[in-house]
Amino acid sequence: MQGEMEDKCGIIGYHSNDESKNIASFVYYCLYALQHRGQESAGIATFNPEKGLNYYCGMGLITDVFKDYEIQNLLGNMAVGHVRYSTTGQSKLENSQPFVTDFDDGFIAMAHNGDIVNSDELREELIREGYDFKSDTDSEVICYMLKKEHHDNKRSMIESIEYVSKKLVGSYALTILVNGDLYGVRDPMGIKPLAIADRDGDYILASETVAFDVVNAKYIRDIKPGEVVYFENNEINSYMLESAGKCKLSHCMFEYVYFARPDSTIDGINVYQTRMNIGKQLHELYPIDADVVIPVPDSSIPAAIGYSRASGIPYGEGLIKNRYVGRTFIMPTQEERELAVRLKLNPIKEAIKGKKIILIDDSIVRGTTSKQLLDLVKEAEPAEIHFLVGCPPVISPCYYGVAMATKKELIAANYTTEDIKEQLDIDSLGYITLPALVEAIGMPKDNLCLGCINEEYPTEIPEGLEAETYYKP
């Protein structure tokens, strides 16, 4: 359900062997394609052999942060970029990325997607050793750990990445710019996505393949879980972490259900087709007699199409999304909070009135947004409302980079499906089952992270990091 759950960020890395080339505009367009992954802040760091580091970041959408002037001043043929939504760390400029600091008589700039669940412990260790933190993000923790191993312990960058990876518990996809060298890193469980493409001899790393499409780059492959890629002589070089292949693969299920754009392909699986399959699976589970199938836009559109095709029930647009609405600020009164929902979605009364409708959404997390949405739909006077959900009940928080509330706030962790149906005051409520979701994705269950659904997390959760206290808004 949009508005109840957000992914942490999207990352970019760009490598060109042409030192005269300025690639900031290409990074900007790649980040623009990943804007759905974070709307809180955006940043780009570039490297030019003559001028060194160039860096700019700001709060808000990428179009708010970057104007022509800023882009023109980001000179360089190497770059990393980032769009952010906070899960660990507050929403403030100091927490925007890429994170940049001095490094070995030069600099390091790093963009991170994911969450390190033992970051507090690692931070305290670094503070005791004299490191002064500028932000409260776990991304800065990783940066200083690399700095410590490379500078203080005289390890190469590959050796430093290897050593640091052994101490990290959690999820991480990284693009790292160290002076004129670019590295891409994916954690050994592959929780967060990262892929590589070729653009006329240049190489691009990105969270999703849609970033490649916008600049007409040719997708090469996904970075393997536990793989470090770097570039020498304009060729892709690969190093596998010692832990690669030794831990359980745990690709984030929510990338396919909700986070990724439908025109992306992640780890060889097309997101659009997965969501179509979810709709087909929902029809097999809940073959409802209705007049029209309506999606909650935009992420549920393919699932609604899939249900419509499987059932023969017409697909219809019953809710119109205002695509010019960004993140709404926190409203002080209930009346204003309801206004914010109306600002984002508006029902088409003529498409709903007097009809038995199947309304399809990607997920229910807290349940508050679903309640407000359904109240809007009821104003259009449907004959029946059957609410189907493309994700099984979310019963536990995510510790790996998804902000989805505490266990006390998760409606499915505290109420049965029948209870929730009664609270929402609808004719029926149906969640996709876990086996049906796994079949829709087309990936073995053992290769997916499903902790928020079945509480079987791929890593140990550090003692004291309780579900009720983890989420840091």
C-alpha positions in Angstrom: 0.0 0.0 0.0 1.6 3.2 -1.1 2.2 5.6 1.7 2.6 2.9 4.3 5.9 1.4 3.2 9.0 2.8 1.5 12.3 1.4 0.2 15.5 3.0 1.2 17.1 4.2 -2.0 18.4 3.8 -5.5 22.1 3.9 -6.4 24.1 4.5 -9.6 27.8 4.0 -10.5 29.2 5.3 -13.8 32.7 4.5 -15.3 34.1 6.0 -18.5 37.6 5.5 -19.7 37.5 8.8 -21.6 38.9 11.4 -19.1 37.6 14.3 -21.2 34.0 13.1 -20.9 31.5 14.6 -18.4 28.9 12.1 -17.4 26.9 13.9 -14.7 23.9 14.4 -17.0 23.7 10.7 -17.7 23.9 9.9 -13.9 21.1 12.5 -13.4 18.8 10.7 -15.9 19.6 7.3 -14.4 18.6 8.6 -11.0 15.5 10.1 -12.4 14.5 6.6 -13.6 15.0 5.4 -10.0 13.1 8.3 -8.3 10.4 5.8 -7.1 13.0 4.3 -4.8 13.5 7.5 -2.8 12.1 11.0 -2.8 13.8 12.4 0.3 17.2 13.5 -1.0 19.4 13.1 -4.0 23.1 13.4 -4.7 25.9 12.9 -7.2 29.7 12.8 -6.8 32.0 12.8 -9.8 35.7 12.5 -10.3 37.8 14.5 -12.8 41.6 13.7 -13.0 42.5 17.4 -13.0 39.9 18.9 -10.6 39.4 15.8 -8.4 36.1 15.4 -6.5 33.0 17.3 -7.5 29.9 16.8 -5.3 26.4 18.1 -4.8 23.4 16.9 -2.9 20.1 18.3 -1.5 16.8 17.5 0.0 13.7 16.6 -2.2 13.1 15.2 -5.6 16.0 15.1 -8.1 14.4 17.8 -10.2 14.3 20.0 -7.1 17.9 19.3 -6.1 19.6 19.6 -9.5 19.4 22.5 -12.0 21.5 23.0 -15.1 24.1 25.0 -13.1 24.8 22.2 -10.7 25.0 19.5 -13.4 27.4 21.6 -15.5 29.7 21.9 -12.5 29.9 18.2 -11.8 32.8 17.5 -14.0 34.2 14.0 -14.4 34.2 10.7 -16.2 33.5 8.7 -13.0 30.5 9.1 -10.7 28.2 7.6 -8.1 24.7 8.8 -7.5 21.9 8.2 -4.9 18.2 8.9 -4.3 17.2 8.3 -0.7 14.3 7.4 1.6 15.4 7.0 5.2 14.9 3.9 7.2 18.0 4.2 9.4 18.8 7.9 10.1 16.5 10.9 10.1 15.4 13.0 7.1 18.0 15.7 7.0 20.7 17.0 4.7 23.5 15.5 6.7 22.1 12.0 5.9 21.8 12.5 2.2 24.2 10.5 -0.1 26.6 9.8 -1.6 28.5 10.0 1.6 31.9 11.7 1.0 35.0 11.9 3.2 38.8 12.2 2.8 40.6 8.9 2.0 44.2 8.1 1.4 45.3 11.6 0.3 42.1 11.8 -1.8 38.5 11.0 -1.2 35.9 8.2 -1.0 32.3 8.7 -2.1 29.8 5.9 -1.4 26.1 5.3 -2.2 24.4 2.6 -0.3 21.1 0.7 -0.6 20.1 -1.5 2.4 20.5 -1.6 6.1 23.2 -2.8 8.4 21.4 -4.3 11.5 24.6 -4.2 13.6 25.5 -0.6 12.6 25.1 0.7 16.2 27.6 -1.7 17.5 30.1 -0.9 14.7 29.5 2.8 15.1 30.4 2.7 18.8 33.6 0.8 18.0 34.6 3.4 15.5 33.8 6.3 17.9 36.0 4.7 20.5 38.8 4.7 17.9 38.4 8.4 17.3 36.1 8.6 14.3 33.8 11.6 14.3 30.4 11.0 12.7 28.6 13.7 10.7 25.4 11.7 10.2 23.4 9.0 11.8 23.3 6.6 8.8 24.8 3.2 8.6 26.3 4.2 5.3 28.8 6.4 7.0 29.7 3.5 9.2 30.7 1.4 6.2 32.7 4.3 4.7 34.8 4.7 7.9 35.3 1.0 8.2 36.7 0.9 4.7 38.8 4.0 5.5 40.2 2.3 8.6 41.2 -0.9 6.8 42.7 0.8 3.8 44.5 3.7 5.5 45.3 2.4 9.0 45.8 -1.3 8.3 47.3 -0.8 4.8 45.0 -3.2 3.0 44.1 -2.8 -0.7 40.6 -1.7 -1.5 39.6 -5.3 -2.5 41.1 -6.6 0.8 39.4 -3.8 2.7 36.0 -4.6 1.2 36.5 -8.3 1.9 37.5 -7.6 5.6 34.6 -5.1 6.2 32.1 -7.5 4.6 32.9 -10.1 7.3 31.8 -7.6 10.0 28.6 -6.4 8.3 25.2 -8.0 9.2 22.4 -7.0 7.0 21.8 -5.9 3.4 24.0 -3.7 1.2 24.4 -2.9 -2.5 27.1 -0.3 -2.8 28.7 1.9 -5.5 32.0 3.2 -4.2 34.2 5.9 -5.9 37.8 6.0 -4.5 39.6 8.8 -6.3 39.5 7.6 -9.9 38.4 4.0 -9.2 34.8 2.7 -9.2 33.6 -0.4 -7.3 30.2 -2.1 -7.1 29.4 -4.5 -4.2 26.5 -6.7 -3.5 26.0 -8.5 -0.2 26.4 -12.3 -0.2 22.7 -12.9 0.3 21.7 -10.7 -2.6 19.0 -8.9 -0.6 19.2 -5.7 -2.6 19.5 -5.6 -6.4 22.4 -4.3 -8.5 23.1 -4.8 -12.2 25.6 -3.6 -14.8 25.2 -2.3 -18.4 27.3 -1.0 -21.2 26.8 2.3 -22.9 29.1 2.8 -25.9 32.0 1.4 -24.0 31.1 3.1 -20.6 29.9 0.9 -17.7 26.9 1.7 -15.5 25.9 0.1 -12.2 22.3 0.6 -11.1 19.7 -0.7 -8.6 17.3 -1.4 -11.5 17.5 -2.0 -15.2 15.1 0.9 -16.0 18.1 3.2 -15.3 19.9 1.6 -18.2 16.9 2.0 -20.6 16.6 5.7 -20.1 20.2 6.3 -21.4 20.0 3.6 -24.0 22.6 1.4 -22.2 22.7 -2.4 -22.9 22.1 -4.6 -19.9 24.9 -7.0 -19.4 24.0 -9.0 -16.2 23.1 -8.7 -12.5 26.0 -8.4 -10.0 26.2 -11.8 -8.3 25.5 -12.0 -4.5 28.8 -11.6 -2.8 30.5 -10.1 -5.9 32.7 -7.0 -6.1 33.1 -5.5 -9.6 35.8 -3.0 -10.6 37.3 -1.6 -13.7 40.8 -1.8 -15.2 41.7 -1.1 -18.8 38.0 -0.3 -19.4 37.1 -4.0 -18.7 34.9 -5.4 -16.0 36.9 -7.2 -13.3 35.2 -9.4 -10.7 36.2 -10.6 -7.2 34.0 -12.9 -5.2 33.9 -12.4 -1.4 34.9 -15.4 0.7 31.3 -15.6 2.0 29.8 -15.8 -1.5 28.0 -19.0 -2.0 28.2 -19.9 1.7 25.1 -18.1 2.8 21.5 -18.5 1.9 20.3 -16.4 -1.0 17.6 -14.0 0.2 16.4 -11.7 -2.6 13.9 -9.2 -1.3 10.4 -10.4 -2.1 9.0 -6.8 -2.0 11.1 -5.8 -5.0 8.8 -7.9 -7.2 5.6 -7.1 -5.3 5.9 -3.4 -4.9 9.2 -1.5 -5.0 10.7 -2.0 -8.4 9.3 -0.4 -11.5 7.3 -2.9 -13.5 9.5 -2.3 -16.5 12.6 -3.6 -14.5 14.1 -7.1 -14.6 15.7 -8.2 -11.4 17.9 -11.3 -11.1 16.5 -12.5 -14.4 12.8 -12.1 -13.4 10.6 -9.5 -15.1 8.7 -7.5 -12.5 5.7 -6.8 -14.8 5.2 -10.5 -15.6 5.5 -11.3 -11.9 2.7 -8.9 -11.0 0.6 -10.2 -13.8 1.2 -13.7 -12.3 0.1 -12.4 -8.9 -3.2 -11.3 -10.4 -3.7 -14.8 -12.0 -2.9 -16.4 -8.7 -5.4 -14.2 -6.9 -8.1 -15.3 -9.3 -7.3 -19.0 -8.7 -7.6 -18.4 -4.9 -10.6 -16.0 -5.1 -12.8 -16.6 -8.2 -15.3 -13.8 -7.4 -18.4 -12.9 -9.3 -18.0 -9.2 -10.0 -18.6 -6.5 -12.7 -15.1 -4.9 -12.8 -11.5 -5.3 -11.6 -10.0 -2.1 -10.4 -6.3 -1.5 -9.3 -5.0 0.8 -6.7 -2.6 2.8 -9.0 0.2 2.4 -9.9 2.0 -0.7 -8.6 -1.2 -2.9 -8.7 -2.1 -2.2 -12.3 -0.4 -5.4 -13.7 -2.0 -7.6 -11.0 -5.4 -6.2 -11.8 -4.8 -6.9 -15.5 -3.7 -10.4 -14.7 -6.9 -11.0 -12.6 -9.0 -9.6 -15.4 -7.5 -11.7 -18.1 -7.7 -14.9 -16.0 -11.4 -14.2 -14.9 -12.8 -12.6 -18.0 -14.1 -9.7 -15.8 -13.5 -6.3 -17.4 -10.5 -4.3 -16.2 -11.4 -0.7 -15.3 -9.9 2.4 -14.0 -11.9 3.4 -10.9 -9.2 5.4 -9.1 -7.2 8.3 -10.6 -3.8 9.1 -9.2 -2.6 12.7 -9.0 0.9 12.2 -10.4 2.0 15.6 -9.3 1.8 14.9 -5.6 5.1 14.2 -3.9 5.5 13.2 -0.3 2.8 15.0 1.9 3.9 16.5 5.1 2.6 15.1 8.4 -0.9 16.5 8.9 -1.8 17.6 12.5 -5.5 16.7 12.3 -7.4 13.7 11.1 -9.4 15.9 8.7 -6.1 17.1 7.1 -4.7 13.6 6.9 -7.9 12.5 5.1 -7.4 15.4 2.8 -3.9 14.2 1.9 -5.4 10.8 0.8 -7.9 12.6 -1.4 -5.2 14.7 -2.9 -3.4 11.6 -4.1 -6.4 9.4 -5.3 -9.8 10.3 -6.5 -12.6 7.7 -7.4 -14.4 7.8 -10.7 -18.0 7.5 -9.5 -19.4 6.6 -12.8 -17.1 3.5 -13.0 -18.0 2.3 -9.5 -21.6 3.3 -8.6 -23.9 0.3 -8.4 -21.2 -2.2 -9.4 -19.7 -5.2 -7.7 -16.0 -4.3 -7.8 -12.8 -6.3 -7.1 -10.2 -3.8 -5.8 -6.6 -5.0 -6.0 -3.7 -3.6 -4.0 -0.1 -4.7 -3.6 -0.1 -5.0 0.2 -1.6 -3.9 3.6 0.8 -2.8 6.2 -0.6 -0.7 9.0 -4.1 -0.7 7.5 -4.7 3.0 8.0 -4.2 3.9 4.3 -6.4 1.0 3.2 -9.2 2.2 5.5 -9.0 5.8 4.1 -8.8 4.5 0.5 -11.9 2.2 1.0 -13.8 5.1 2.6 -13.2 7.1 -0.6 -14.4 4.1 -2.8 -17.5 3.7 -0.7 -18.5 7.3 -1.4 -18.9 6.3 -5.0 -21.6 3.8 -3.9 -20.5 0.4 -5.2 -22.8 -2.5 -4.8 -20.0 -4.7 -3.4 -16.4 -4.3 -2.5 -14.0 -7.3 -2.7 -10.5 -6.3 -1.7 -7.6 -8.6 -2.9 -4.0 -8.2 -1.8 -1.0 -9.2 -3.8 1.2 -9.9 -0.7 0.6 -12.3 2.2 -0.1 -10.7 5.6 2.8 -8.6 6.8 3.4 -9.7 10.4 6.9 -8.5 11.3 9.1 -5.5 10.5 11.9 -5.6 7.9 15.5 -5.1 9.2 17.1 -4.8 5.8 16.1 -1.4 4.4 12.3 -1.3 4.2 10.4 1.1 6.5 7.2 -0.7 7.3 6.3 0.2 10.9 6.7 -1.7 14.2 5.1 -5.0 15.0 2.6 -3.3 17.2 1.5 -1.2 14.2 1.2 -4.0 11.7 -2.4 -4.8 11.4 -2.0 -8.4 10.3 0.3 -9.1 13.3 -2.6 -8.2 15.7 -5.8 -9.2 13.9 -7.1 -12.1 11.8 -8.2 -11.6 8.2 -11.8 -11.7 9.3 -11.2 -9.0 11.9 -9.5 -6.8 9.3 -12.4 -7.4 6.9 -14.8 -6.2 9.6 -12.7 -3.2 10.4 -12.5 -2.2 6.7 -16.3 -2.9 6.4 -16.1 -4.7 3.0 -17.8 -7.7 1.5 -14.6 -9.8 1.3 -10.9 -9.6 1.9 -8.3 -12.0 0.4 -4.6 -12.2 0.6 -2.4 -14.1 -1.8 -0.9 -17.1 -0.1 2.8 -17.6 0.3 3.0 -20.6 -2.0 1.0 -18.7 -4.6 3.3 -15.7 -4.3 6.4 -17.8 -4.7 5.0 -19.4 -7.8 4.1 -16.0 -9.2 7.7 -14.8 -8.7 9.1 -18.0 -10.2 12.1 -18.2 -7.9 12.7 -20.9 -5.3 11.3 -20.0 -1.9 14.7 -20.7 -0.3 16.2 -17.9 -2.5 13.8 -15.2 -1.2 13.8 -13.0 1.9 10.4 -13.5 3.5 11.1 -12.4 7.0 8.3 -9.8 7.2 5.8 -12.6 6.3 7.1 -15.6 8.2 9.6 -14.1 10.6 12.3 -16.4 9.2 15.1 -13.8 8.7 18.2 -14.5 6.7 20.6 -13.2 9.4 20.7 -13.2 13.2 19.0 -10.1 14.6 21.4 -8.5 17.2 20.3 -8.7 20.8 18.3 -5.7 21.9 17.2 -4.8 18.3 13.6 -5.7 19.0 10.9 -5.5 16.4 9.0 -2.9 18.4 11.9 -0.5 18.7 13.8 -0.9 15.5 12.1 1.5 13.1 13.7 4.9 13.2 11.6 7.5 11.3 
